[in-house]
Every structure is written in C-alpha cells, then in structure tokens.
Amino acid sequence: MTTFTERFRVPGAFLLGAVLLLGVAPLALSDFRLSLLAKYLCYAIVAVGVSLAWGRGGLMVLGQGVFFGLGGYAMAMHLKLTDAAATGEKLPDFMQLYGTSDALPWWWKPFANPAFALAMTVLLPMAVAAVLGFFVFRRRVKGAYFAILSQALAAALSIWLIGQQATTGGTNGLTDIQGFFGYSLDDPVNQRMVYFIIAAVLLLLMALARRLFVSRYGELLIAVRDSEERVRFLGYDPANVKLVAYVVAAGMAGLAGALFVPAVGIISPALIGIVPSIGFVIGAAVGGRASLVGAVLGAVAVAWAQSTLSDEFPAAWTYLQGLLFVLAVGFLPGGLASLGAVLRRRRTPTARKTEPVAVTAGETA
C-alpha cells in the first residue's frame, strides 16, 4: 500500500494542480483576479528555477531579476515593434518621443521576427548565465561572494537600462503593450488565453524540474551542494554540475519574464533590479526552496502579500519582506514545506538524533 501511494503521489499532486489552475481558477475568479494570478504564476516559474539552483544546488541566486528582465525585454521589444507596425509607424511610440534618430537601432531589428524574439527570451538569459557561470564556478566563487556578484549584475543591468531612455524607455521601461502575436490584450478573452499559457508553462516546467530532481544529475547536484570536494575526488567537475543548474534556472526566469509582459503589459528596470531579485528568492525560501510545490506556493503567497500589503503599508513592506527571509533561512531552512517534518521530529525524541536537520533529496513534493 505504501508503494502504491508513493508511486501515485506526485502524479496525483500534478493532476490536482492542473485542475486547480486550468479548471477551478478560471471559473472562480474574475478577469481582474485572474490577471493578478497570471502575474503571480510568472513569479512562481522563477521560483521553480530557484528551487533547482538554490534548493538542490545550494547556489544563492540573488540575481534572477537579470534573466527575468532579459526575457521580458526580448518579448516586449517584439510586441512594441508589432504594435508600431499595426499603426503604420516605423518606430515604437517611446522612440518617437525620446529618440534622437528616425532609424530603428540595429539591435532592435532582429526582434521584429517572432521566432527570433521567442528564442531570445530563453536563449539570451541562458547564454549570459553560461558565460558568467563559467568564469565564476571555475574560480570556485561561492557562498556570499556569489550572492554579492549576482546582485551587482542585477544593479548594473538596471542602471544601464535607465540610462538608455532613447532605446529602452529608461525608467519607464517598455509600456502600453497592446497586442500579443495578433491578439488584442484589451480583450478579456485573450487575457484569459494568456493566463492559460502561463499556467500550462508552469506545470510543464514543474514536471521538467521534478524529472531533474529524481535523476542521476539531481543526486549529483545535491552531492555537490553537501560536499563539493568529495564529488571532485570522485572524478566529477562540480563547476559543470552547478553551471547546468544555473543556466537552466536562468532560462526559466527568462521565460517567466517573457510571459510577464503580455500578462501585465509592461517591463521596466524597477521589475528586474536588486529588490525584485531578492523577492524571487524570498518566495522560494518561505515556501520551501527544496520543494517544488512549496517554492511555487511560497512565491505566489509572497507576491500576493506584496500586492496587498505594500499598498496599505508601503514603508513597512520592505522591512517585512526582509524579516520573512531572515526567519525562513535562519529558523526554518526548509520553509513551510518542511514544517510537518520539523514537528514530527520534535514529537519523536529518537528521530531527532537520527534524522538530519537539513533538507534531503526525498523532500520534492
């Protein structure tokens, strides 16, 4: 009976999630609430990558806003060009207002092709992560130094985007996006279509991450996290193992950013800097960074709390967000997903001596 339960536990949870996201939510929520949920699910997609890189690999990825922004800007550039072409204009509206030239910048031109733009939403973040990770992991940079470097990259990209007002929209970013591959985003039916796409992508990426978790690579990633030197002595290169996790997480963040643009209609430097990057990690930490379901639910819950509480308490929300991170990392490393296991260990004194406190490979649901 136990074997049967374990065998169908994960498929059952996946099926339940699909029913809730694709069936119950569209019927129970208004168009406005559903659009908010679509936005939160984009953050949840980032959390799936964080769960892989940080929960499994021990990489404190505090720069996911960079990859989220690269994917978002790649998608927004194509949609802005499409909107301009629909009105007979050669340049996007902000370039006509702030631009210093009547010609489209050369690096914008390839994004007029939808296939190129879609590919860049994933490949560009992965390429940047591959280059950065190659040099960082080869030099065995890790821990706090890796986290600081990630945040420096997020700050640098945000500052650069703000300074390029004529070509990136500056502080405002790329706004007022009207269409999505021929469909008007003003139509509630099309907005629901965008929601279904985001929910389906989230489910597919969770299934992919689950496969990585239980694969031989997933076990090797945990081994690198727990004892990098032992893995090196066994003949594996820990740098390559960590690089794969980092690149895959970057691709997921880029895809989330691309889907965020039609869901919200904007991408700006304020959404990809240091603070948003920390927010991505906080959501996964609160829910449980080593648990896919926990990371996803934590990301949605923190995003909902931010939307709700930041309006009522704008000055206090940032401090509350930091407090959540400190409490989750310092006192409940496994997040809310590990709360049941922690309580069981406290009720069983002998288990406290034999069971490890750290999150193990078995906690994946």
Secondary structure as the mmCIF struct_conf table of DSSP 4:
data_model
#
loop_
_struct_conf.conf_type_id
_struct_conf.id
_struct_conf.beg_label_comp_id
_struct_conf.beg_label_asym_id
_struct_conf.beg_label_seq_id
_struct_conf.end_label_comp_id
_struct_conf.end_label_asym_id
_struct_conf.end_label_seq_id
HELX_RH_AL_P HELX_RH_AL_P1 THR A 2 VAL A 19
HELX_RH_PI_P HELX_RH_PI_P1 LEU A 20 VAL A 24
HELX_RH_AL_P HELX_RH_AL_P2 ALA A 25 ALA A 28
BEND BEND1 LEU A 29 LEU A 29
HELX_RH_AL_P HELX_RH_AL_P3 ASP A 31 VAL A 50
HELX_RH_PI_P HELX_RH_PI_P2 SER A 51 ARG A 56
TURN_TY1_P TURN_TY1_P1 GLY A 57 GLY A 57
TURN_TY1_P TURN_TY1_P2 LEU A 62 GLY A 63
HELX_RH_AL_P HELX_RH_AL_P4 GLN A 64 ALA A 86
TURN_TY1_P TURN_TY1_P3 THR A 87 GLY A 88
BEND BEND2 LYS A 90 LEU A 91
HELX_RH_AL_P HELX_RH_AL_P5 ASP A 93 TYR A 98
BEND BEND3 THR A 100 THR A 100
BEND BEND4 ASP A 102 ALA A 103
HELX_LH_PP_P HELX_LH_PP_P1 LEU A 104 PRO A 105
TURN_TY1_P TURN_TY1_P4 TRP A 106 TRP A 108
HELX_RH_3T_P HELX_RH_3T_P1 LYS A 109 ALA A 112
BEND BEND5 ASN A 113 ASN A 113
HELX_RH_AL_P HELX_RH_AL_P6 PRO A 114 ARG A 138
TURN_TY1_P TURN_TY1_P5 ARG A 139 ARG A 140
TURN_TY1_P TURN_TY1_P6 GLY A 143 GLY A 143
HELX_RH_AL_P HELX_RH_AL_P7 ALA A 144 GLY A 163
HELX_RH_AL_P HELX_RH_AL_P8 GLN A 165 THR A 168
TURN_TY1_P TURN_TY1_P7 GLY A 170 ASN A 172
STRN STRN1 LEU A 174 LEU A 174
STRN STRN2 GLY A 179 PHE A 180
TURN_TY1_P TURN_TY1_P8 PHE A 181 GLY A 182
STRN STRN3 TYR A 183 SER A 184
TURN_TY1_P TURN_TY1_P9 LEU A 185 ASP A 186
BEND BEND6 ASP A 187 ASP A 187
HELX_RH_AL_P HELX_RH_AL_P9 PRO A 188 VAL A 214
BEND BEND7 SER A 215 SER A 215
HELX_RH_AL_P HELX_RH_AL_P10 ARG A 216 ASP A 226
HELX_RH_AL_P HELX_RH_AL_P11 GLU A 228 PHE A 233
TURN_TY1_P TURN_TY1_P10 LEU A 234 GLY A 235
HELX_RH_AL_P HELX_RH_AL_P12 PRO A 238 VAL A 264
BEND BEND8 GLY A 265 GLY A 265
STRN STRN4 ILE A 267 ILE A 267
HELX_RH_3T_P HELX_RH_3T_P2 PRO A 269 LEU A 271
TURN_TY1_P TURN_TY1_P11 ILE A 272 ILE A 272
BEND BEND9 GLY A 273 GLY A 273
HELX_RH_AL_P HELX_RH_AL_P13 ILE A 274 GLY A 287
TURN_TY1_P TURN_TY1_P12 ARG A 289 ALA A 290
HELX_RH_AL_P HELX_RH_AL_P14 LEU A 292 GLU A 312
HELX_RH_AL_P HELX_RH_AL_P15 PRO A 314 PHE A 331
TURN_TY1_P TURN_TY1_P13 PRO A 333 GLY A 334
HELX_RH_3T_P HELX_RH_3T_P3 LEU A 336 SER A 338
HELX_RH_AL_P HELX_RH_AL_P16 LEU A 339 ARG A 347
HELX_RH_AL_P HELX_RH_AL_P17 PRO A 349 THR A 354
BEND BEND10 GLU A 355 GLU A 355
BEND BEND11 VAL A 357 ALA A 358
TURN_TY1_P TURN_TY1_P14 ALA A 361 GLY A 362
#
